[in-house]
Amino acid sequence: MTQQAAPESVAEPTAAHSSAQRTTKWLGIATAVAIVAFAYASFFYAPEDSIQGSVQRIFYVHVASAWIAALAFFVVFAGSIAFLVSRNMRWDAYAGASAEVGLLFTTVVLVTGMLWGKAIWGVFWTWEPRLTSVLVLWLLYLAYVALRAYVPDPSRKARFSAVLGIVAFLDVPIVYLSVKWWRTLHPEQVIITEQGPQLPGMMIVALTVGLVAMTLVYVYFVRLRFNVNDLEQQIKREVAK
């Protein structure tokens, strides 16, 4: 009586897969180091603001998160256009991963903005143009993420998401220009002007460290989400066999 072969299981990790895992691991370590450096730079290295005091330190997280959220949504915008042109599902996966991480960063922007507003304005929320346009942005990408979760057909989900990803990005320049177009409580961008830097050098260093740290967080989270998407697709292929 011959022994039957065991059912084929998930394939052994390839060299490329192992290399990707190592890259993700080292990216995670670099991200953790950058976050620690950012915490030190914003809380201990940068001087205390002479007017706002210690509460001004929210600025570093708030501004860095806002810039990275804009970057994330630009990736969604570009990935959506690339998908509609090429019909390559990898572009859809990149756009979807970037949207989820961008939504996370926008949530950080809203929460830190409310905390900062309470300390400076005396209220957590006021319906001024910058805050309102950021809230609209958050709702648009929340709808984007919900759409991807509730449309079962991959092809339709990718098409619908691409259209919404392109339309939703139109709010990003509105957020940026809202302090110029309308009367608002929110201060204008005064970090660097035509006359040069408007902040002390140590504050600019802390903000730069924050931008590097938040960029690494963004790249790391997108990579993790993209890896999860690959695993999901692999499982579906295995089940379909």
KOLSETI-803723 format. One record per residue (C-alpha): chain; y, x, z. Coordinates in nm, 3 decimals. Each point is the difference from the previous one (the first is absolute). Layout:
<vogus>
<cadena=A | y=Y | x=X | z=Z> .
...
</vogus>
This chain:
<vogus>
<cadena=A | y=0.000 | x=0.000 | z=0.000> .
<cadena=A | y=0.328 | x=0.156 | z=-0.106> .
<cadena=A | y=0.301 | x=-0.002 | z=0.224> .
<cadena=A | y=0.296 | x=-0.195 | z=-0.135> .
<cadena=A | y=0.333 | x=0.176 | z=-0.024> .
<cadena=A | y=0.262 | x=-0.103 | z=0.248> .
<cadena=A | y=0.280 | x=-0.217 | z=-0.134> .
<cadena=A | y=0.293 | x=0.195 | z=-0.136> .
<cadena=A | y=0.283 | x=0.019 | z=0.249> .
<cadena=A | y=0.361 | x=0.095 | z=-0.038> .
<cadena=A | y=0.025 | x=0.325 | z=-0.191> .
<cadena=A | y=0.043 | x=0.328 | z=0.180> .
<cadena=A | y=0.359 | x=0.116 | z=0.023> .
<cadena=A | y=0.101 | x=0.205 | z=-0.303> .
<cadena=A | y=0.192 | x=0.328 | z=0.013> .
<cadena=A | y=0.314 | x=-0.183 | z=-0.111> .
<cadena=A | y=-0.046 | x=-0.258 | z=0.276> .
<cadena=A | y=-0.046 | x=0.272 | z=0.262> .
<cadena=A | y=0.311 | x=0.178 | z=-0.128> .
<cadena=A | y=0.197 | x=-0.325 | z=0.022> .
<cadena=A | y=-0.116 | x=-0.049 | z=0.358> .
<cadena=A | y=0.114 | x=0.352 | z=0.093> .
<cadena=A | y=0.336 | x=-0.060 | z=-0.165> .
<cadena=A | y=0.045 | x=-0.325 | z=0.192> .
<cadena=A | y=-0.096 | x=0.174 | z=0.325> .
<cadena=A | y=0.254 | x=0.279 | z=-0.045> .
<cadena=A | y=0.263 | x=-0.248 | z=-0.112> .
<cadena=A | y=-0.060 | x=-0.192 | z=0.323> .
<cadena=A | y=0.041 | x=0.317 | z=0.207> .
<cadena=A | y=0.322 | x=0.089 | z=-0.182> .
<cadena=A | y=0.128 | x=-0.354 | z=0.057> .
<cadena=A | y=-0.072 | x=0.018 | z=0.374> .
<cadena=A | y=0.178 | x=0.336 | z=0.029> .
<cadena=A | y=0.300 | x=-0.135 | z=-0.193> .
<cadena=A | y=0.025 | x=-0.304 | z=0.227> .
<cadena=A | y=0.002 | x=0.222 | z=0.310> .
<cadena=A | y=0.270 | x=0.218 | z=-0.159> .
<cadena=A | y=0.201 | x=-0.312 | z=-0.086> .
<cadena=A | y=-0.024 | x=-0.131 | z=0.356> .
<cadena=A | y=0.125 | x=0.333 | z=0.135> .
<cadena=A | y=0.281 | x=0.024 | z=-0.257> .
<cadena=A | y=0.128 | x=-0.353 | z=0.056> .
<cadena=A | y=-0.030 | x=-0.014 | z=0.381> .
<cadena=A | y=0.069 | x=0.358 | z=0.108> .
<cadena=A | y=0.140 | x=0.211 | z=-0.285> .
<cadena=A | y=0.267 | x=-0.232 | z=-0.141> .
<cadena=A | y=0.310 | x=-0.038 | z=0.219> .
<cadena=A | y=0.089 | x=-0.329 | z=0.165> .
<cadena=A | y=0.252 | x=-0.208 | z=-0.189> .
<cadena=A | y=0.340 | x=0.009 | z=0.168> .
<cadena=A | y=0.063 | x=-0.375 | z=-0.054> .
<cadena=A | y=-0.337 | x=-0.177 | z=0.001> .
<cadena=A | y=-0.181 | x=0.233 | z=0.239> .
<cadena=A | y=-0.380 | x=0.028 | z=0.001> .
<cadena=A | y=-0.053 | x=-0.332 | z=-0.180> .
<cadena=A | y=0.123 | x=0.168 | z=-0.318> .
<cadena=A | y=-0.332 | x=0.189 | z=-0.014> .
<cadena=A | y=-0.153 | x=-0.318 | z=-0.146> .
<cadena=A | y=0.197 | x=0.099 | z=-0.310> .
<cadena=A | y=-0.253 | x=0.268 | z=-0.100> .
<cadena=A | y=-0.301 | x=-0.231 | z=-0.003> .
<cadena=A | y=0.200 | x=-0.289 | z=-0.145> .
<cadena=A | y=0.150 | x=0.187 | z=-0.294> .
<cadena=A | y=-0.311 | x=0.204 | z=-0.081> .
<cadena=A | y=-0.214 | x=-0.315 | z=0.002> .
<cadena=A | y=0.248 | x=-0.181 | z=-0.226> .
<cadena=A | y=-0.003 | x=0.279 | z=-0.258> .
<cadena=A | y=-0.379 | x=0.022 | z=-0.003> .
<cadena=A | y=-0.030 | x=-0.379 | z=-0.029> .
<cadena=A | y=0.221 | x=0.017 | z=-0.310> .
<cadena=A | y=-0.222 | x=0.279 | z=-0.137> .
<cadena=A | y=-0.313 | x=-0.206 | z=0.067> .
<cadena=A | y=0.139 | x=-0.303 | z=-0.182> .
<cadena=A | y=0.107 | x=0.217 | z=-0.294> .
<cadena=A | y=-0.363 | x=0.116 | z=-0.025> .
<cadena=A | y=-0.104 | x=-0.368 | z=-0.002> .
<cadena=A | y=0.255 | x=-0.065 | z=-0.276> .
<cadena=A | y=-0.113 | x=0.297 | z=-0.210> .
<cadena=A | y=-0.369 | x=-0.068 | z=0.061> .
<cadena=A | y=0.045 | x=-0.364 | z=-0.099> .
<cadena=A | y=0.164 | x=0.094 | z=-0.329> .
<cadena=A | y=-0.269 | x=0.262 | z=-0.066> .
<cadena=A | y=-0.272 | x=-0.260 | z=0.061> .
<cadena=A | y=0.155 | x=-0.257 | z=-0.235> .
<cadena=A | y=0.027 | x=0.265 | z=-0.272> .
<cadena=A | y=-0.342 | x=0.164 | z=0.043> .
<cadena=A | y=-0.207 | x=-0.269 | z=0.178> .
<cadena=A | y=-0.143 | x=0.285 | z=0.207> .
<cadena=A | y=-0.109 | x=-0.141 | z=0.337> .
<cadena=A | y=0.070 | x=0.333 | z=0.171> .
<cadena=A | y=0.372 | x=-0.066 | z=-0.040> .
<cadena=A | y=-0.046 | x=-0.338 | z=0.163> .
<cadena=A | y=-0.182 | x=0.164 | z=0.291> .
<cadena=A | y=0.281 | x=0.253 | z=0.047> .
<cadena=A | y=0.261 | x=-0.276 | z=-0.009> .
<cadena=A | y=-0.191 | x=-0.211 | z=0.251> .
<cadena=A | y=-0.048 | x=0.290 | z=0.243> .
<cadena=A | y=0.367 | x=0.099 | z=-0.025> .
<cadena=A | y=0.113 | x=-0.359 | z=0.059> .
<cadena=A | y=-0.198 | x=-0.026 | z=0.324> .
<cadena=A | y=0.141 | x=0.328 | z=0.133> .
<cadena=A | y=0.351 | x=-0.092 | z=-0.118> .
<cadena=A | y=-0.026 | x=-0.330 | z=0.186> .
<cadena=A | y=-0.090 | x=0.196 | z=0.314> .
<cadena=A | y=0.305 | x=0.224 | z=-0.038> .
<cadena=A | y=0.225 | x=-0.301 | z=-0.064> .
<cadena=A | y=-0.127 | x=-0.154 | z=0.324> .
<cadena=A | y=0.100 | x=0.322 | z=0.180> .
<cadena=A | y=0.344 | x=-0.024 | z=-0.163> .
<cadena=A | y=0.048 | x=-0.357 | z=0.121> .
<cadena=A | y=-0.122 | x=0.067 | z=0.355> .
<cadena=A | y=0.204 | x=0.318 | z=0.048> .
<cadena=A | y=0.301 | x=-0.170 | z=-0.158> .
<cadena=A | y=-0.025 | x=-0.289 | z=0.244> .
<cadena=A | y=-0.028 | x=0.235 | z=0.298> .
<cadena=A | y=0.296 | x=0.203 | z=-0.123> .
<cadena=A | y=0.197 | x=-0.317 | z=-0.070> .
<cadena=A | y=-0.063 | x=-0.133 | z=0.351> .
<cadena=A | y=0.133 | x=0.324 | z=0.150> .
<cadena=A | y=0.309 | x=0.021 | z=-0.224> .
<cadena=A | y=0.083 | x=-0.359 | z=-0.099> .
<cadena=A | y=-0.142 | x=-0.177 | z=0.304> .
<cadena=A | y=-0.245 | x=-0.214 | z=-0.203> .
<cadena=A | y=-0.340 | x=0.066 | z=-0.150> .
<cadena=A | y=0.078 | x=-0.181 | z=-0.323> .
<cadena=A | y=0.298 | x=-0.112 | z=-0.202> .
<cadena=A | y=-0.009 | x=-0.141 | z=-0.351> .
<cadena=A | y=0.205 | x=0.275 | z=-0.158> .
<cadena=A | y=-0.077 | x=0.117 | z=-0.359> .
<cadena=A | y=-0.195 | x=0.318 | z=0.071> .
<cadena=A | y=-0.230 | x=-0.153 | z=0.261> .
<cadena=A | y=-0.052 | x=-0.315 | z=-0.204> .
<cadena=A | y=-0.084 | x=0.189 | z=-0.320> .
<cadena=A | y=-0.250 | x=0.219 | z=0.188> .
<cadena=A | y=-0.163 | x=-0.311 | z=0.146> .
<cadena=A | y=-0.026 | x=-0.147 | z=-0.353> .
<cadena=A | y=-0.158 | x=0.327 | z=-0.114> .
<cadena=A | y=-0.254 | x=-0.020 | z=0.284> .
<cadena=A | y=-0.086 | x=-0.360 | z=-0.092> .
<cadena=A | y=-0.040 | x=0.085 | z=-0.368> .
<cadena=A | y=-0.252 | x=0.274 | z=0.066> .
<cadena=A | y=-0.173 | x=-0.206 | z=0.264> .
<cadena=A | y=-0.049 | x=-0.257 | z=-0.278> .
<cadena=A | y=-0.126 | x=0.282 | z=-0.225> .
<cadena=A | y=-0.261 | x=0.108 | z=0.256> .
<cadena=A | y=-0.100 | x=-0.364 | z=0.062> .
<cadena=A | y=-0.039 | x=-0.059 | z=-0.374> .
<cadena=A | y=-0.236 | x=0.296 | z=-0.028> .
<cadena=A | y=-0.203 | x=-0.131 | z=0.294> .
<cadena=A | y=-0.042 | x=-0.356 | z=-0.128> .
<cadena=A | y=-0.055 | x=0.036 | z=-0.377> .
<cadena=A | y=-0.373 | x=0.071 | z=-0.038> .
<cadena=A | y=-0.015 | x=0.098 | z=-0.367> .
<cadena=A | y=0.093 | x=0.374 | z=-0.030> .
<cadena=A | y=0.155 | x=-0.030 | z=-0.345> .
<cadena=A | y=0.220 | x=-0.298 | z=0.088> .
<cadena=A | y=0.091 | x=0.157 | z=0.334> .
<cadena=A | y=0.112 | x=0.318 | z=-0.175> .
<cadena=A | y=0.212 | x=-0.189 | z=-0.257> .
<cadena=A | y=0.167 | x=-0.231 | z=0.250> .
<cadena=A | y=0.061 | x=0.286 | z=0.244> .
<cadena=A | y=0.154 | x=0.215 | z=-0.272> .
<cadena=A | y=0.251 | x=-0.267 | z=-0.093> .
<cadena=A | y=0.094 | x=-0.063 | z=0.364> .
<cadena=A | y=0.018 | x=0.374 | z=0.069> .
<cadena=A | y=0.252 | x=0.045 | z=-0.280> .
<cadena=A | y=0.212 | x=-0.300 | z=0.098> .
<cadena=A | y=-0.004 | x=0.084 | z=0.373> .
<cadena=A | y=0.132 | x=0.351 | z=-0.066> .
<cadena=A | y=0.328 | x=-0.149 | z=-0.124> .
<cadena=A | y=0.091 | x=-0.059 | z=0.366> .
<cadena=A | y=-0.015 | x=0.375 | z=0.079> .
<cadena=A | y=0.331 | x=0.089 | z=-0.173> .
<cadena=A | y=0.151 | x=-0.317 | z=0.148> .
<cadena=A | y=-0.090 | x=0.127 | z=0.348> .
<cadena=A | y=0.160 | x=0.337 | z=-0.074> .
<cadena=A | y=0.318 | x=-0.142 | z=-0.153> .
<cadena=A | y=0.045 | x=-0.291 | z=0.244> .
<cadena=A | y=0.236 | x=0.199 | z=0.223> .
<cadena=A | y=0.220 | x=0.069 | z=-0.305> .
<cadena=A | y=-0.008 | x=-0.346 | z=-0.155> .
<cadena=A | y=0.058 | x=-0.215 | z=0.308> .
<cadena=A | y=0.182 | x=0.014 | z=0.331> .
<cadena=A | y=-0.259 | x=0.111 | z=0.253> .
<cadena=A | y=-0.043 | x=0.130 | z=0.352> .
<cadena=A | y=-0.244 | x=0.261 | z=-0.120> .
<cadena=A | y=0.158 | x=0.344 | z=-0.053> .
<cadena=A | y=0.004 | x=0.152 | z=-0.348> .
<cadena=A | y=-0.216 | x=0.298 | z=-0.089> .
<cadena=A | y=0.209 | x=0.286 | z=0.140> .
<cadena=A | y=-0.254 | x=0.280 | z=0.023> .
<cadena=A | y=0.127 | x=0.188 | z=-0.306> .
<cadena=A | y=0.314 | x=-0.087 | z=-0.193> .
<cadena=A | y=0.205 | x=0.166 | z=-0.270> .
<cadena=A | y=0.174 | x=0.195 | z=0.274> .
<cadena=A | y=-0.332 | x=0.136 | z=0.129> .
<cadena=A | y=-0.228 | x=-0.078 | z=0.295> .
<cadena=A | y=0.145 | x=-0.252 | z=0.248> .
<cadena=A | y=-0.243 | x=0.083 | z=0.281> .
<cadena=A | y=-0.039 | x=0.313 | z=0.212> .
<cadena=A | y=-0.247 | x=0.248 | z=-0.142> .
<cadena=A | y=-0.252 | x=-0.051 | z=0.282> .
<cadena=A | y=-0.007 | x=-0.375 | z=-0.069> .
<cadena=A | y=-0.059 | x=0.062 | z=-0.371> .
<cadena=A | y=-0.287 | x=0.233 | z=0.089> .
<cadena=A | y=-0.157 | x=-0.268 | z=0.223> .
<cadena=A | y=0.036 | x=-0.260 | z=-0.277> .
<cadena=A | y=-0.151 | x=0.239 | z=-0.255> .
<cadena=A | y=-0.299 | x=0.062 | z=0.228> .
<cadena=A | y=-0.032 | x=-0.377 | z=0.035> .
<cadena=A | y=-0.002 | x=-0.048 | z=-0.376> .
<cadena=A | y=-0.272 | x=0.262 | z=-0.040> .
<cadena=A | y=-0.206 | x=-0.155 | z=0.281> .
<cadena=A | y=0.035 | x=-0.354 | z=-0.133> .
<cadena=A | y=-0.084 | x=0.113 | z=-0.352> .
<cadena=A | y=-0.321 | x=0.158 | z=0.128> .
<cadena=A | y=-0.081 | x=-0.319 | z=0.192> .
<cadena=A | y=0.054 | x=-0.200 | z=-0.318> .
<cadena=A | y=-0.218 | x=0.228 | z=-0.215> .
<cadena=A | y=-0.274 | x=0.013 | z=0.266> .
<cadena=A | y=-0.012 | x=-0.377 | z=0.048> .
<cadena=A | y=0.002 | x=-0.068 | z=-0.375> .
<cadena=A | y=-0.282 | x=0.250 | z=-0.047> .
<cadena=A | y=-0.203 | x=-0.164 | z=0.277> .
<cadena=A | y=0.058 | x=-0.347 | z=-0.146> .
<cadena=A | y=-0.091 | x=0.120 | z=-0.347> .
<cadena=A | y=-0.321 | x=0.154 | z=0.136> .
<cadena=A | y=-0.084 | x=-0.332 | z=0.167> .
<cadena=A | y=0.055 | x=-0.176 | z=-0.332> .
<cadena=A | y=-0.239 | x=0.244 | z=-0.170> .
<cadena=A | y=-0.264 | x=-0.067 | z=0.266> .
<cadena=A | y=0.043 | x=-0.375 | z=-0.044> .
<cadena=A | y=-0.052 | x=0.032 | z=-0.374> .
<cadena=A | y=-0.304 | x=0.222 | z=0.051> .
<cadena=A | y=-0.156 | x=-0.253 | z=0.237> .
<cadena=A | y=0.061 | x=-0.282 | z=-0.247> .
<cadena=A | y=-0.170 | x=0.200 | z=-0.276> .
<cadena=A | y=-0.297 | x=0.072 | z=0.226> .
<cadena=A | y=-0.032 | x=-0.367 | z=0.095> .
<cadena=A | y=0.022 | x=-0.108 | z=-0.363> .
<cadena=A | y=-0.297 | x=0.218 | z=-0.101> .
</vogus>
